[in-house]
Structure formats: C-alpha cells, structure tokens
Amino acid sequence: MHTIQWERREWIIFTIILPIVVIVVWFGQKGYFNYQQYHNRPQSHQFTGQLMQVLNDGRLVLKGTHVNDTDPDKSDYTHPTVVTVIVTPDTKFVKTLLYLPTKAETAKTGGVFYPKDLKREQVAGSLNDFKTEQGLGLTIKTKDSTYLEDKVIIAIEIDYIKPVYPK
C-alpha cells in the first residue's frame, strides 16, 4: 500500500486553509438561516399603544402591540409590550382633531353618535402635545420592521387623535 507523505510546507498550507474553509462555510450557513428566518417571519412597521410616559430626553414609553403588516387581525393585542420610542428631528407628528358633538346634537340622536361620522381635521402635532397627556393612543410608524423583538424603536411618524370638546 502506498501512503502519501506531505512535506512541511503542504501541512502548513493545509492547516491554514482548512480552518478558513470551515469558518466561511459556518458563517455562510448561519447567515443563510438568519436571512431565511428574518424574511419568513411576519413584518411590522407599526406599533400601536397607549402613552405611558414622556422621558426628559424626549423619548416616549408606550404599552401596546406590534401591528402585523399583512394581517393586522393576527396582531397579539392580548400580550402588550412596553417599548421606548425615539423621536428624531425628522419624525412627523400627525394630529387628528376629532370634534365631539354638543349636548343638543346628541339629544337629537337619543344620546348616540358614531365616531366615524364625526368631523375630523388633520393638523401638525408636536412632542409638546404629549407633555400633559398620559394614556393617549398613539400609532408609531417605523422604517424598519420591529416585529416582536425590538424594545426600542425609531419613529418616522406618530399619529394620534385628540378629541375637541364642544364649548
């Protein structure tokens, strides 16, 4: 039987190349599986919840849920998550004023009114709107998907409804 004898130089090349090949294959597989896991999971570019606190540095603390992009009904509203929202100078605030009916208007309808039928007006909002509010419902829109894992999200848009009471 004939045995292959390697010279010292061949052994050195083999001991250098083998670990490199193993590392490349390992990282390649890991990257592929992470890619598949990320692209097969639900995506969420929205978080909806209640304002819990406004921090001194302008961040917001909300308790709510990540909204599934493709099927909002599959969002898990039963297990709310607490997240911190970073507000940047580029964050857009969209405030919708909801004009509530007067007592006279509700008396005509027997005290019943439907919010979808009420007058609404969209105006520019600001972070100052939240300084005195707690429990206000907010919808945070993000550039990147935040589904289930992110506890800190960067807002590109914040939508909220502010009721306007009759005088």
ChimeraX attribute file (.defattr): number of C-alpha atoms within 10 A of each C-alpha:
attribute: neighborCount
match mode: 1-to-1
recipient: residues
	/A:1	3
	/A:2	4
	/A:3	5
	/A:4	6
	/A:5	8
	/A:6	10
	/A:7	8
	/A:8	9
	/A:9	8
	/A:10	11
	/A:11	12
	/A:12	11
	/A:13	10
	/A:14	13
	/A:15	10
	/A:16	11
	/A:17	12
	/A:18	11
	/A:19	11
	/A:20	12
	/A:21	10
	/A:22	11
	/A:23	12
	/A:24	12
	/A:25	12
	/A:26	12
	/A:27	11
	/A:28	12
	/A:29	12
	/A:30	12
	/A:31	12
	/A:32	12
	/A:33	12
	/A:34	12
	/A:35	11
	/A:36	11
	/A:37	11
	/A:38	12
	/A:39	10
	/A:40	9
	/A:41	9
	/A:42	18
	/A:43	19
	/A:44	23
	/A:45	18
	/A:46	24
	/A:47	25
	/A:48	21
	/A:49	22
	/A:50	17
	/A:51	20
	/A:52	20
	/A:53	19
	/A:54	20
	/A:55	12
	/A:56	8
	/A:57	8
	/A:58	16
	/A:59	18
	/A:60	20
	/A:61	20
	/A:62	27
	/A:63	20
	/A:64	23
	/A:65	24
	/A:66	27
	/A:67	26
	/A:68	21
	/A:69	16
	/A:70	11
	/A:71	11
	/A:72	12
	/A:73	10
	/A:74	11
	/A:75	17
	/A:76	15
	/A:77	14
	/A:78	8
	/A:79	10
	/A:80	14
	/A:81	18
	/A:82	18
	/A:83	20
	/A:84	19
	/A:85	22
	/A:86	16
	/A:87	20
	/A:88	13
	/A:89	6
	/A:90	9
	/A:91	18
	/A:92	18
	/A:93	20
	/A:94	17
	/A:95	19
	/A:96	18
	/A:97	16
	/A:98	18
	/A:99	16
	/A:100	18
	/A:101	20
	/A:102	11
	/A:103	10
	/A:104	10
	/A:105	13
	/A:106	13
	/A:107	12
	/A:108	9
	/A:109	9
	/A:110	9
	/A:111	11
	/A:112	11
	/A:113	14
	/A:114	8
	/A:115	12
	/A:116	8
	/A:117	7
	/A:118	11
	/A:119	11
	/A:120	17
	/A:121	11
	/A:122	14
	/A:123	11
	/A:124	10
	/A:125	17
	/A:126	14
	/A:127	15
	/A:128	10
	/A:129	11
	/A:130	17
	/A:131	13
	/A:132	8
	/A:133	13
	/A:134	13
	/A:135	13
	/A:136	14
	/A:137	19
	/A:138	19
	/A:139	23
	/A:140	24
	/A:141	23
	/A:142	19
	/A:143	13
	/A:144	14
	/A:145	19
	/A:146	22
	/A:147	20
	/A:148	15
	/A:149	9
	/A:150	14
	/A:151	13
	/A:152	15
	/A:153	23
	/A:154	19
	/A:155	23
	/A:156	18
	/A:157	18
	/A:158	23
	/A:159	18
	/A:160	18
	/A:161	17
	/A:162	17
	/A:163	12
	/A:164	13
	/A:165	10
	/A:166	9
	/A:167	5
